[in-house]
Amino acid sequence: MNCAIITFLAGFQKEQDIRPLDRFCFLGALFGILIWKTTDSLLLPVIIISLVDIVAFIPTFRKGYHKPHEETVSMWILNSVKFFLGIVALQSYSLTTWLFPLVLALVNGSFAVFLLIRRQYIKP
């Protein structure tokens, strides 16, 4: 729900640099959610949503590549830590329970590292 609100509010921003890749990722995310909602399996939706999250993160990486100083690195690091702690806190471990938080932890953490590296090449 938070992502839907952010997507809606982003439409009112003055600066919009929407590329075909952004549209593709957005449609891919919507398609993944549709498949997720129509599946009876437990593991398949987790795999689909994990892939959808990776695809939907591509525009964030693109923005971070061009404007690395506009992102808060500490937020992405804390998100990564939060998801790793969520995995540690699980009472039962199966691919269904730990795959999605692992993907989120890795994507958030890799984005934080990506931003730190990019900041070395682009000065504010």
Contacts in CASP RR format, 6 or more apart in sequence:
PFRMAT RR
TARGET T0000
AUTHOR 0000-0000-0000
METHOD contacts of the structure
MODEL  1
MNCAIITFLAGFQKEQDIRPLDRFCFLGALFGILIWKTTDSLLLPVIIIS
LVDIVAFIPTFRKGYHKPHEETVSMWILNSVKFFLGIVALQSYSLTTWLF
PLVLALVNGSFAVFLLIRRQYIKP
7 26 0 8 1.000
17 63 0 8 1.000
19 59 0 8 1.000
19 62 0 8 1.000
21 58 0 8 1.000
21 59 0 8 1.000
21 62 0 8 1.000
22 59 0 8 1.000
22 62 0 8 1.000
25 55 0 8 1.000
25 56 0 8 1.000
25 58 0 8 1.000
25 59 0 8 1.000
26 56 0 8 1.000
28 52 0 8 1.000
28 55 0 8 1.000
28 56 0 8 1.000
29 52 0 8 1.000
29 53 0 8 1.000
29 55 0 8 1.000
29 56 0 8 1.000
31 52 0 8 1.000
32 48 0 8 1.000
32 49 0 8 1.000
32 51 0 8 1.000
32 52 0 8 1.000
33 49 0 8 1.000
33 52 0 8 1.000
35 45 0 8 1.000
35 48 0 8 1.000
36 45 0 8 1.000
36 48 0 8 1.000
36 49 0 8 1.000
36 52 0 8 1.000
39 45 0 8 1.000
39 48 0 8 1.000
42 96 0 8 1.000
43 95 0 8 1.000
43 96 0 8 1.000
46 95 0 8 1.000
46 96 0 8 1.000
46 99 0 8 1.000
46 100 0 8 1.000
47 99 0 8 1.000
49 100 0 8 1.000
50 99 0 8 1.000
50 100 0 8 1.000
50 103 0 8 1.000
53 100 0 8 1.000
53 103 0 8 1.000
53 104 0 8 1.000
53 107 0 8 1.000
54 103 0 8 1.000
54 107 0 8 1.000
57 107 0 8 1.000
57 111 0 8 1.000
60 111 0 8 1.000
61 111 0 8 1.000
61 114 0 8 1.000
63 70 0 8 1.000
63 71 0 8 1.000
64 70 0 8 1.000
64 71 0 8 1.000
64 111 0 8 1.000
64 114 0 8 1.000
64 115 0 8 1.000
64 118 0 8 1.000
65 114 0 8 1.000
65 118 0 8 1.000
68 115 0 8 1.000
68 118 0 8 1.000
68 119 0 8 1.000
68 122 0 8 1.000
69 119 0 8 1.000
69 122 0 8 1.000
69 124 0 8 1.000
71 111 0 8 1.000
71 115 0 8 1.000
73 112 0 8 1.000
73 115 0 8 1.000
73 116 0 8 1.000
76 108 0 8 1.000
76 109 0 8 1.000
76 111 0 8 1.000
76 112 0 8 1.000
76 115 0 8 1.000
77 108 0 8 1.000
77 109 0 8 1.000
77 112 0 8 1.000
79 104 0 8 1.000
79 105 0 8 1.000
79 108 0 8 1.000
79 109 0 8 1.000
80 104 0 8 1.000
80 105 0 8 1.000
80 106 0 8 1.000
80 108 0 8 1.000
80 109 0 8 1.000
80 112 0 8 1.000
81 105 0 8 1.000
82 105 0 8 1.000
83 101 0 8 1.000
83 102 0 8 1.000
83 104 0 8 1.000
83 105 0 8 1.000
83 108 0 8 1.000
84 101 0 8 1.000
84 105 0 8 1.000
86 101 0 8 1.000
87 98 0 8 1.000
87 101 0 8 1.000
87 102 0 8 1.000
87 105 0 8 1.000
90 97 0 8 1.000
90 98 0 8 1.000
END
